[in-house]
Amino acid sequence: MSEIERQIRLKLAGLISGVLDVEAVADWATEIREQDDPALDDDRLWSALDKLSGADSKTGPEEYLYGHDDYVRWLADFDGGIF
């Protein structure tokens, strides 16, 4: 497992458990996507980072578009190679 894969799994697990702030995770994913890392040529990693970078999307001033059930599905998709 690459370092980016490990970090993605940790970020998703942190969102699921509620120990990580969704905005901090989205900022992290955006920052990683902007790096010139050859690992990002992997569509699976890119898709996971794309999801995470949008995790802080809102439907209102205090309401997030995505939540716990979405993060659980994203992790299952990531682990299952669906991303």
C-alpha positions in Angstrom: 0.0 0.0 0.0 1.4 3.4 -1.0 1.6 6.3 1.4 -1.1 8.1 -0.3 -3.4 5.1 -0.2 -2.7 4.8 3.5 -3.4 8.4 4.1 -6.7 8.3 2.1 -7.8 5.3 4.2 -6.9 7.1 7.4 -8.8 10.3 6.3 -11.9 8.3 5.4 -11.8 6.4 8.7 -11.3 9.7 10.6 -14.4 11.1 8.9 -16.4 8.0 9.7 -15.4 8.0 13.3 -15.9 11.8 13.5 -12.4 12.5 14.8 -11.4 14.5 11.8 -12.8 17.8 10.6 -14.4 17.5 7.2 -13.0 20.9 6.1 -9.5 19.9 7.1 -9.7 16.6 5.2 -11.1 18.4 2.1 -8.2 20.9 2.3 -5.7 18.1 2.6 -7.1 16.3 -0.4 -7.0 19.4 -2.5 -3.4 20.0 -1.5 -2.4 16.5 -2.4 -4.2 16.7 -5.8 -2.1 19.8 -6.6 1.2 18.1 -6.1 3.2 16.6 -8.9 3.3 13.1 -7.6 3.4 10.2 -10.1 1.2 8.2 -7.8 -1.6 10.5 -8.7 -1.6 9.0 -12.2 -3.6 6.1 -10.6 -7.3 6.7 -11.4 -8.4 5.1 -8.1 -6.3 7.4 -6.0 -7.3 10.5 -8.0 -11.0 9.6 -7.7 -10.7 9.1 -4.0 -8.9 12.4 -3.6 -11.6 14.1 -5.8 -14.3 12.8 -3.5 -12.4 13.9 -0.4 -11.7 17.3 -1.8 -15.4 17.8 -2.1 -16.4 16.4 1.2 -16.9 19.8 2.7 -19.6 20.8 0.1 -22.6 22.4 1.7 -26.3 22.5 0.9 -26.7 25.4 3.3 -24.8 27.6 5.8 -24.4 24.8 8.3 -25.4 21.7 6.4 -23.0 19.4 4.6 -24.0 17.6 1.4 -22.1 14.5 2.5 -22.1 12.7 5.8 -21.3 9.5 7.7 -23.1 7.1 5.3 -21.3 8.6 2.3 -17.9 8.3 4.0 -18.6 4.6 4.8 -19.6 4.0 1.1 -16.5 5.9 -0.1 -14.2 3.7 2.0 -16.0 0.5 0.8 -15.7 1.7 -2.8 -12.0 2.6 -2.3 -11.2 -0.7 -0.7 -13.2 -2.5 -3.4 -11.4 -0.8 -6.2 -14.6 0.9 -7.4 -13.2 4.4 -7.4 
